[in-house]
């Protein structure tokens, strides 16, 4: 595996850790539901985007391919 993939995997792990931590925080403490859901949504999108496994699929490459 390339160094970039290892780096992205570490970042992905940190993002998913933050997601789980904030999710548990929301369950325990009263917070604004709209704000909490927005933060969890952003963290889940970032976790999916930074996943090296998903970034190396053909579907991902086709999505970002320049269609002229």
N, CA, C and O atoms as a CHARMM CRD file, in Angstrom:
* protein
*
  272
    1    1 UNK  N      0.83800  -1.17200   0.00000 PROA 1      0.00000
    2    1 UNK  CA     0.00000   0.00000   0.00000 PROA 1      0.00000
    3    1 UNK  C      0.88900   1.24200   0.00000 PROA 1      0.00000
    4    1 UNK  O      1.92700   1.27400   0.66100 PROA 1      0.00000
    5    2 UNK  N      0.47700   2.24700  -0.73500 PROA 2      0.00000
    6    2 UNK  CA     1.25400   3.48100  -0.83100 PROA 2      0.00000
    7    2 UNK  C      1.15900   4.29700   0.46100 PROA 2      0.00000
    8    2 UNK  O      0.24100   4.12600   1.26300 PROA 2      0.00000
    9    3 UNK  N      2.12300   5.17300   0.63000 PROA 3      0.00000
   10    3 UNK  CA     2.16000   6.02100   1.81700 PROA 3      0.00000
   11    3 UNK  C      0.91500   6.90300   1.89800 PROA 3      0.00000
   12    3 UNK  O      0.38300   7.13100   2.98500 PROA 3      0.00000
   13    4 UNK  N      0.45200   7.39500   0.75100 PROA 4      0.00000
   14    4 UNK  CA    -0.74100   8.23500   0.73100 PROA 4      0.00000
   15    4 UNK  C     -1.94900   7.46200   1.26400 PROA 4      0.00000
   16    4 UNK  O     -2.76500   8.01900   1.99800 PROA 4      0.00000
   17    5 UNK  N     -2.06600   6.19400   0.90300 PROA 5      0.00000
   18    5 UNK  CA    -3.18900   5.38800   1.37800 PROA 5      0.00000
   19    5 UNK  C     -3.11600   5.16100   2.88700 PROA 5      0.00000
   20    5 UNK  O     -4.14200   5.17500   3.56800 PROA 5      0.00000
   21    6 UNK  N     -1.91300   4.95400   3.40600 PROA 6      0.00000
   22    6 UNK  CA    -1.76400   4.80500   4.86000 PROA 6      0.00000
   23    6 UNK  C     -2.15100   6.09700   5.56300 PROA 6      0.00000
   24    6 UNK  O     -2.84300   6.07600   6.58100 PROA 6      0.00000
   25    7 UNK  N     -1.70700   7.21300   5.02000 PROA 7      0.00000
   26    7 UNK  CA    -2.02900   8.51100   5.60100 PROA 7      0.00000
   27    7 UNK  C     -3.53600   8.76100   5.58700 PROA 7      0.00000
   28    7 UNK  O     -4.09900   9.22500   6.57900 PROA 7      0.00000
   29    8 UNK  N     -4.18700   8.45600   4.46800 PROA 8      0.00000
   30    8 UNK  CA    -5.63300   8.64400   4.36400 PROA 8      0.00000
   31    8 UNK  C     -6.37700   7.69900   5.31200 PROA 8      0.00000
   32    8 UNK  O     -7.41800   8.06500   5.85700 PROA 8      0.00000
   33    9 UNK  N     -5.85100   6.48800   5.51100 PROA 9      0.00000
   34    9 UNK  CA    -6.48800   5.54200   6.43200 PROA 9      0.00000
   35    9 UNK  C     -6.40300   6.05500   7.86900 PROA 9      0.00000
   36    9 UNK  O     -7.34600   5.88100   8.64100 PROA 9      0.00000
   37   10 UNK  N     -5.29900   6.67800   8.23200 PROA 10     0.00000
   38   10 UNK  CA    -5.15900   7.24000   9.57300 PROA 10     0.00000
   39   10 UNK  C     -6.13400   8.40000   9.76500 PROA 10     0.00000
   40   10 UNK  O     -6.77000   8.51900  10.81200 PROA 10     0.00000
   41   11 UNK  N     -6.24400   9.24700   8.75100 PROA 11     0.00000
   42   11 UNK  CA    -7.19400  10.35900   8.81900 PROA 11     0.00000
   43   11 UNK  C     -8.62500   9.83500   8.90700 PROA 11     0.00000
   44   11 UNK  O     -9.43700  10.35700   9.67100 PROA 11     0.00000
   45   12 UNK  N     -8.93000   8.80100   8.12300 PROA 12     0.00000
   46   12 UNK  CA   -10.26600   8.22200   8.15600 PROA 12     0.00000
   47   12 UNK  C    -10.58600   7.67400   9.54800 PROA 12     0.00000
   48   12 UNK  O    -11.68900   7.86700  10.05700 PROA 12     0.00000
   49   13 UNK  N     -9.62500   6.99700  10.15200 PROA 13     0.00000
   50   13 UNK  CA    -9.83900   6.45500  11.50100 PROA 13     0.00000
   51   13 UNK  C    -10.10800   7.56300  12.51000 PROA 13     0.00000
   52   13 UNK  O    -10.95800   7.41100  13.38700 PROA 13     0.00000
   53   14 UNK  N     -9.39500   8.66700  12.39400 PROA 14     0.00000
   54   14 UNK  CA    -9.60500   9.79600  13.29900 PROA 14     0.00000
   55   14 UNK  C    -10.99700  10.40300  13.10200 PROA 14     0.00000
   56   14 UNK  O    -11.65200  10.78900  14.07000 PROA 14     0.00000
   57   15 UNK  N    -11.43400  10.48200  11.87100 PROA 15     0.00000
   58   15 UNK  CA   -12.76500  11.04200  11.58900 PROA 15     0.00000
   59   15 UNK  C    -13.85600  10.13300  12.15400 PROA 15     0.00000
   60   15 UNK  O    -14.80900  10.61900  12.76300 PROA 15     0.00000
   61   16 UNK  N    -13.72400   8.82000  11.95700 PROA 16     0.00000
   62   16 UNK  CA   -14.73800   7.91000  12.49100 PROA 16     0.00000
   63   16 UNK  C    -14.71200   7.88000  14.01200 PROA 16     0.00000
   64   16 UNK  O    -15.75400   7.69200  14.64000 PROA 16     0.00000
   65   17 UNK  N    -13.53900   8.06200  14.61700 PROA 17     0.00000
   66   17 UNK  CA   -13.44800   8.17300  16.06800 PROA 17     0.00000
   67   17 UNK  C    -14.21900   9.40300  16.54500 PROA 17     0.00000
   68   17 UNK  O    -14.97100   9.32900  17.51700 PROA 17     0.00000
   69   18 UNK  N    -14.03300  10.53100  15.86100 PROA 18     0.00000
   70   18 UNK  CA   -14.75400  11.75600  16.21300 PROA 18     0.00000
   71   18 UNK  C    -16.26000  11.56300  16.04300 PROA 18     0.00000
   72   18 UNK  O    -17.05100  12.05100  16.85100 PROA 18     0.00000
   73   19 UNK  N    -16.64800  10.84800  14.98700 PROA 19     0.00000
   74   19 UNK  CA   -18.06200  10.57100  14.74800 PROA 19     0.00000
   75   19 UNK  C    -18.66100   9.78700  15.90800 PROA 19     0.00000
   76   19 UNK  O    -19.71100  10.16400  16.42900 PROA 19     0.00000
   77   20 UNK  N    -18.01600   8.71200  16.31500 PROA 20     0.00000
   78   20 UNK  CA   -18.52900   7.87600  17.40300 PROA 20     0.00000
   79   20 UNK  C    -18.53100   8.65300  18.72400 PROA 20     0.00000
   80   20 UNK  O    -19.48900   8.57900  19.49400 PROA 20     0.00000
   81   21 UNK  N    -17.46600   9.38800  18.97400 PROA 21     0.00000
   82   21 UNK  CA   -17.37200  10.17700  20.20300 PROA 21     0.00000
   83   21 UNK  C    -18.50000  11.21100  20.26700 PROA 21     0.00000
   84   21 UNK  O    -19.15500  11.35400  21.29900 PROA 21     0.00000
   85   22 UNK  N    -18.72300  11.92700  19.17000 PROA 22     0.00000
   86   22 UNK  CA   -19.76700  12.95300  19.17200 PROA 22     0.00000
   87   22 UNK  C    -21.15600  12.31900  19.23300 PROA 22     0.00000
   88   22 UNK  O    -22.05800  12.87600  19.85900 PROA 22     0.00000
   89   23 UNK  N    -21.33700  11.17900  18.60200 PROA 23     0.00000
   90   23 UNK  CA   -22.60900  10.46900  18.66400 PROA 23     0.00000
   91   23 UNK  C    -22.93700  10.08200  20.10700 PROA 23     0.00000
   92   23 UNK  O    -24.06400  10.27200  20.56500 PROA 23     0.00000
   93   24 UNK  N    -21.95700   9.54400  20.81200 PROA 24     0.00000
   94   24 UNK  CA   -22.17600   9.18800  22.20700 PROA 24     0.00000
   95   24 UNK  C    -22.40400  10.43400  23.07000 PROA 24     0.00000
   96   24 UNK  O    -23.17200  10.39800  24.03100 PROA 24     0.00000
   97   25 UNK  N    -21.73300  11.52900  22.72100 PROA 25     0.00000
   98   25 UNK  CA   -21.92800  12.78800  23.43700 PROA 25     0.00000
   99   25 UNK  C    -23.36700  13.28600  23.25400 PROA 25     0.00000
  100   25 UNK  O    -23.98200  13.76600  24.20500 PROA 25     0.00000
  101   26 UNK  N    -23.89300  13.17400  22.05300 PROA 26     0.00000
  102   26 UNK  CA   -25.26100  13.60800  21.77300 PROA 26     0.00000
  103   26 UNK  C    -26.26300  12.77000  22.55500 PROA 26     0.00000
  104   26 UNK  O    -27.26000  13.29100  23.05300 PROA 26     0.00000
  105   27 UNK  N    -26.00000  11.48100  22.66100 PROA 27     0.00000
  106   27 UNK  CA   -26.91600  10.61400  23.38400 PROA 27     0.00000
  107   27 UNK  C    -26.94700  10.98100  24.87300 PROA 27     0.00000
  108   27 UNK  O    -28.00800  10.97000  25.49700 PROA 27     0.00000
  109   28 UNK  N    -25.79600  11.30000  25.42700 PROA 28     0.00000
  110   28 UNK  CA   -25.70500  11.56200  26.86400 PROA 28     0.00000
  111   28 UNK  C    -26.15700  12.96400  27.26100 PROA 28     0.00000
  112   28 UNK  O    -26.79000  13.13400  28.30300 PROA 28     0.00000
  113   29 UNK  N    -25.84300  13.96700  26.45000 PROA 29     0.00000
  114   29 UNK  CA   -26.10100  15.36500  26.80800 PROA 29     0.00000
  115   29 UNK  C    -27.18600  15.97400  25.92800 PROA 29     0.00000
  116   29 UNK  O    -27.30100  15.62500  24.75300 PROA 29     0.00000
  117   30 UNK  N    -27.97600  16.87200  26.48300 PROA 30     0.00000
  118   30 UNK  CA   -28.97200  17.55900  25.65800 PROA 30     0.00000
  119   30 UNK  C    -28.29200  18.58900  24.75000 PROA 30     0.00000
  120   30 UNK  O    -27.65800  19.52900  25.23000 PROA 30     0.00000
  121   31 UNK  N    -28.42800  18.40700  23.47700 PROA 31     0.00000
  122   31 UNK  CA   -27.86100  19.32400  22.48500 PROA 31     0.00000
  123   31 UNK  C    -28.92700  19.62900  21.44100 PROA 31     0.00000
  124   31 UNK  O    -29.96700  18.97300  21.38000 PROA 31     0.00000
  125   32 UNK  N    -28.64800  20.63500  20.62300 PROA 32     0.00000
  126   32 UNK  CA   -29.54400  20.97600  19.52600 PROA 32     0.00000
  127   32 UNK  C    -29.51400  19.84800  18.49800 PROA 32     0.00000
  128   32 UNK  O    -28.45700  19.51100  17.96500 PROA 32     0.00000
  129   33 UNK  N    -30.67200  19.27300  18.22700 PROA 33     0.00000
  130   33 UNK  CA   -30.75100  18.11900  17.33300 PROA 33     0.00000
  131   33 UNK  C    -30.29600  18.45100  15.91300 PROA 33     0.00000
  132   33 UNK  O    -29.59900  17.66000  15.27800 PROA 33     0.00000
  133   34 UNK  N    -30.69200  19.61600  15.42500 PROA 34     0.00000
  134   34 UNK  CA   -30.32500  20.01200  14.06300 PROA 34     0.00000
  135   34 UNK  C    -28.81000  20.16700  13.92600 PROA 34     0.00000
  136   34 UNK  O    -28.22500  19.71000  12.94300 PROA 34     0.00000
  137   35 UNK  N    -28.18300  20.80100  14.89300 PROA 35     0.00000
  138   35 UNK  CA   -26.73900  20.99200  14.85500 PROA 35     0.00000
  139   35 UNK  C    -26.01000  19.65100  14.99900 PROA 35     0.00000
  140   35 UNK  O    -25.04500  19.39100  14.28000 PROA 35     0.00000
  141   36 UNK  N    -26.46300  18.81300  15.91100 PROA 36     0.00000
  142   36 UNK  CA   -25.83200  17.51600  16.11300 PROA 36     0.00000
  143   36 UNK  C    -25.92600  16.63200  14.88500 PROA 36     0.00000
  144   36 UNK  O    -24.95400  15.97800  14.50600 PROA 36     0.00000
  145   37 UNK  N    -27.10200  16.61300  14.25900 PROA 37     0.00000
  146   37 UNK  CA   -27.28000  15.81600  13.05200 PROA 37     0.00000
  147   37 UNK  C    -26.42200  16.34000  11.91000 PROA 37     0.00000
  148   37 UNK  O    -25.87800  15.55600  11.13400 PROA 37     0.00000
  149   38 UNK  N    -26.29800  17.64900  11.80100 PROA 38     0.00000
  150   38 UNK  CA   -25.46200  18.23300  10.74600 PROA 38     0.00000
  151   38 UNK  C    -23.98500  17.86000  10.93000 PROA 38     0.00000
  152   38 UNK  O    -23.30000  17.52100   9.96600 PROA 38     0.00000
  153   39 UNK  N    -23.51300  17.92600  12.15600 PROA 39     0.00000
  154   39 UNK  CA   -22.11700  17.57800  12.42900 PROA 39     0.00000
  155   39 UNK  C    -21.87400  16.09600  12.14100 PROA 39     0.00000
  156   39 UNK  O    -20.85400  15.73900  11.55100 PROA 39     0.00000
  157   40 UNK  N    -22.79700  15.24000  12.54900 PROA 40     0.00000
  158   40 UNK  CA   -22.63800  13.81100  12.27800 PROA 40     0.00000
  159   40 UNK  C    -22.68600  13.51600  10.78400 PROA 40     0.00000
  160   40 UNK  O    -21.96200  12.64500  10.30300 PROA 40     0.00000
  161   41 UNK  N    -23.52500  14.22700  10.05000 PROA 41     0.00000
  162   41 UNK  CA   -23.60300  14.04300   8.60600 PROA 41     0.00000
  163   41 UNK  C    -22.29100  14.43500   7.93500 PROA 41     0.00000
  164   41 UNK  O    -21.79100  13.71100   7.07300 PROA 41     0.00000
  165   42 UNK  N    -21.73700  15.57000   8.32600 PROA 42     0.00000
  166   42 UNK  CA   -20.46500  16.02100   7.75700 PROA 42     0.00000
  167   42 UNK  C    -19.34600  15.03300   8.09500 PROA 42     0.00000
  168   42 UNK  O    -18.53300  14.69900   7.23300 PROA 42     0.00000
  169   43 UNK  N    -19.30300  14.57400   9.32800 PROA 43     0.00000
  170   43 UNK  CA   -18.26300  13.61700   9.71400 PROA 43     0.00000
  171   43 UNK  C    -18.39000  12.30000   8.95200 PROA 43     0.00000
  172   43 UNK  O    -17.38100  11.70700   8.56900 PROA 43     0.00000
  173   44 UNK  N    -19.61800  11.84100   8.73000 PROA 44     0.00000
  174   44 UNK  CA   -19.78300  10.58900   7.97900 PROA 44     0.00000
  175   44 UNK  C    -19.37900  10.76900   6.51800 PROA 44     0.00000
  176   44 UNK  O    -18.76000   9.87600   5.94000 PROA 44     0.00000
  177   45 UNK  N    -19.71800  11.91000   5.90900 PROA 45     0.00000
  178   45 UNK  CA   -19.28000  12.16700   4.53100 PROA 45     0.00000
  179   45 UNK  C    -17.75500  12.22000   4.43900 PROA 45     0.00000
  180   45 UNK  O    -17.16200  11.65200   3.52200 PROA 45     0.00000
  181   46 UNK  N    -17.12800  12.90600   5.39500 PROA 46     0.00000
  182   46 UNK  CA   -15.66900  12.98500   5.39100 PROA 46     0.00000
  183   46 UNK  C    -15.04700  11.60800   5.57900 PROA 46     0.00000
  184   46 UNK  O    -14.03800  11.29400   4.94700 PROA 46     0.00000
  185   47 UNK  N    -15.63300  10.78900   6.43700 PROA 47     0.00000
  186   47 UNK  CA   -15.12500   9.43800   6.65200 PROA 47     0.00000
  187   47 UNK  C    -15.20400   8.59000   5.39800 PROA 47     0.00000
  188   47 UNK  O    -14.29300   7.81400   5.11100 PROA 47     0.00000
  189   48 UNK  N    -16.28100   8.73200   4.65500 PROA 48     0.00000
  190   48 UNK  CA   -16.43700   7.96100   3.41300 PROA 48     0.00000
  191   48 UNK  C    -15.49100   8.48200   2.34100 PROA 48     0.00000
  192   48 UNK  O    -14.87700   7.69300   1.62100 PROA 48     0.00000
  193   49 UNK  N    -15.36800   9.78900   2.22800 PROA 49     0.00000
  194   49 UNK  CA   -14.52000  10.38000   1.19100 PROA 49     0.00000
  195   49 UNK  C    -13.04600  10.05200   1.41000 PROA 49     0.00000
  196   49 UNK  O    -12.31600   9.83700   0.44300 PROA 49     0.00000
  197   50 UNK  N    -12.60000  10.01100   2.65400 PROA 50     0.00000
  198   50 UNK  CA   -11.18700   9.76500   2.92500 PROA 50     0.00000
  199   50 UNK  C    -10.82100   8.28500   2.94800 PROA 50     0.00000
  200   50 UNK  O     -9.64300   7.95200   3.08100 PROA 50     0.00000
  201   51 UNK  N    -11.78300   7.40100   2.82400 PROA 51     0.00000
  202   51 UNK  CA   -11.51000   5.96300   2.86100 PROA 51     0.00000
  203   51 UNK  C    -10.71800   5.54000   1.61800 PROA 51     0.00000
  204   51 UNK  O    -11.21000   5.68400   0.49800 PROA 51     0.00000
  205   52 UNK  N     -9.49300   5.01800   1.80300 PROA 52     0.00000
  206   52 UNK  CA    -8.68500   4.61100   0.65100 PROA 52     0.00000
  207   52 UNK  C     -9.32000   3.46800  -0.14400 PROA 52     0.00000
  208   52 UNK  O     -9.12600   3.36900  -1.35500 PROA 52     0.00000
  209   53 UNK  N    -10.06100   2.62600   0.52500 PROA 53     0.00000
  210   53 UNK  CA   -10.69100   1.49800  -0.13300 PROA 53     0.00000
  211   53 UNK  C    -11.72900   1.98600  -1.14900 PROA 53     0.00000
  212   53 UNK  O    -11.81800   1.44300  -2.25000 PROA 53     0.00000
  213   54 UNK  N    -12.49400   2.98000  -0.79700 PROA 54     0.00000
  214   54 UNK  CA   -13.50900   3.52500  -1.70200 PROA 54     0.00000
  215   54 UNK  C    -12.86000   4.36300  -2.79600 PROA 54     0.00000
  216   54 UNK  O    -13.31200   4.34600  -3.94100 PROA 54     0.00000
  217   55 UNK  N    -11.80400   5.09600  -2.45300 PROA 55     0.00000
  218   55 UNK  CA   -11.15300   5.97600  -3.42300 PROA 55     0.00000
  219   55 UNK  C    -10.47600   5.20200  -4.55100 PROA 55     0.00000
  220   55 UNK  O    -10.19200   5.78300  -5.59900 PROA 55     0.00000
  221   56 UNK  N    -10.20800   3.91000  -4.36600 PROA 56     0.00000
  222   56 UNK  CA    -9.54500   3.11000  -5.39300 PROA 56     0.00000
  223   56 UNK  C    -10.50600   2.29200  -6.24100 PROA 56     0.00000
  224   56 UNK  O    -10.06500   1.47000  -7.04500 PROA 56     0.00000
  225   57 UNK  N    -11.80300   2.49600  -6.08400 PROA 57     0.00000
  226   57 UNK  CA   -12.77300   1.75600  -6.88600 PROA 57     0.00000
  227   57 UNK  C    -12.96000   2.42200  -8.25000 PROA 57     0.00000
  228   57 UNK  O    -12.67700   3.60700  -8.42300 PROA 57     0.00000
  229   58 UNK  N    -13.43300   1.64900  -9.19400 PROA 58     0.00000
  230   58 UNK  CA   -13.69200   2.18300 -10.53400 PROA 58     0.00000
  231   58 UNK  C    -14.83100   3.20300 -10.51200 PROA 58     0.00000
  232   58 UNK  O    -14.80000   4.18300 -11.25600 PROA 58     0.00000
  233   59 UNK  N    -15.82700   2.98000  -9.66900 PROA 59     0.00000
  234   59 UNK  CA   -16.95400   3.92200  -9.59100 PROA 59     0.00000
  235   59 UNK  C    -16.47000   5.29400  -9.14000 PROA 59     0.00000
  236   59 UNK  O    -16.92400   6.30900  -9.66600 PROA 59     0.00000
  237   60 UNK  N    -15.55600   5.34000  -8.17300 PROA 60     0.00000
  238   60 UNK  CA   -15.01100   6.61800  -7.69000 PROA 60     0.00000
  239   60 UNK  C    -14.23100   7.30500  -8.80300 PROA 60     0.00000
  240   60 UNK  O    -14.37300   8.50900  -9.01800 PROA 60     0.00000
  241   61 UNK  N    -13.40600   6.53500  -9.50900 PROA 61     0.00000
  242   61 UNK  CA   -12.59600   7.11300 -10.58900 PROA 61     0.00000
  243   61 UNK  C    -13.48100   7.61800 -11.72100 PROA 61     0.00000
  244   61 UNK  O    -13.19600   8.66300 -12.30600 PROA 61     0.00000
  245   62 UNK  N    -14.54700   6.89500 -12.03900 PROA 62     0.00000
  246   62 UNK  CA   -15.46600   7.33400 -13.09500 PROA 62     0.00000
  247   62 UNK  C    -16.23800   8.59600 -12.68400 PROA 62     0.00000
  248   62 UNK  O    -16.56600   9.43000 -13.52900 PROA 62     0.00000
  249   63 UNK  N    -16.52400   8.72800 -11.39600 PROA 63     0.00000
  250   63 UNK  CA   -17.25600   9.89800 -10.92000 PROA 63     0.00000
  251   63 UNK  C    -16.44000  11.17100 -11.11100 PROA 63     0.00000
  252   63 UNK  O    -17.00500  12.22000 -11.41700 PROA 63     0.00000
  253   64 UNK  N    -15.11700  11.09900 -10.93600 PROA 64     0.00000
  254   64 UNK  CA   -14.27600  12.27100 -11.03100 PROA 64     0.00000
  255   64 UNK  C    -13.61400  12.44300 -12.39600 PROA 64     0.00000
  256   64 UNK  O    -12.86500  13.39400 -12.61700 PROA 64     0.00000
  257   65 UNK  N    -13.89700  11.51200 -13.30800 PROA 65     0.00000
  258   65 UNK  CA   -13.31800  11.59700 -14.65100 PROA 65     0.00000
  259   65 UNK  C    -13.92100  12.76900 -15.41300 PROA 65     0.00000
  260   65 UNK  O    -15.11900  13.03600 -15.31100 PROA 65     0.00000
  261   66 UNK  N    -13.10100  13.45100 -16.16000 PROA 66     0.00000
  262   66 UNK  CA   -13.56100  14.60800 -16.92500 PROA 66     0.00000
  263   66 UNK  C    -14.29900  14.11200 -18.16400 PROA 66     0.00000
  264   66 UNK  O    -13.70400  13.46600 -19.02500 PROA 66     0.00000
  265   67 UNK  N    -15.57300  14.40900 -18.25400 PROA 67     0.00000
  266   67 UNK  CA   -16.39800  13.99800 -19.41300 PROA 67     0.00000
  267   67 UNK  C    -16.50300  15.16100 -20.38000 PROA 67     0.00000
  268   67 UNK  O    -17.24500  16.11200 -20.13800 PROA 67     0.00000
  269   68 UNK  N    -15.76500  15.08800 -21.46800 PROA 68     0.00000
  270   68 UNK  CA   -15.81200  16.16000 -22.47100 PROA 68     0.00000
  271   68 UNK  C    -16.47800  15.70400 -23.74300 PROA 68     0.00000
  272   68 UNK  O    -16.60100  16.48300 -24.68900 PROA 68     0.00000
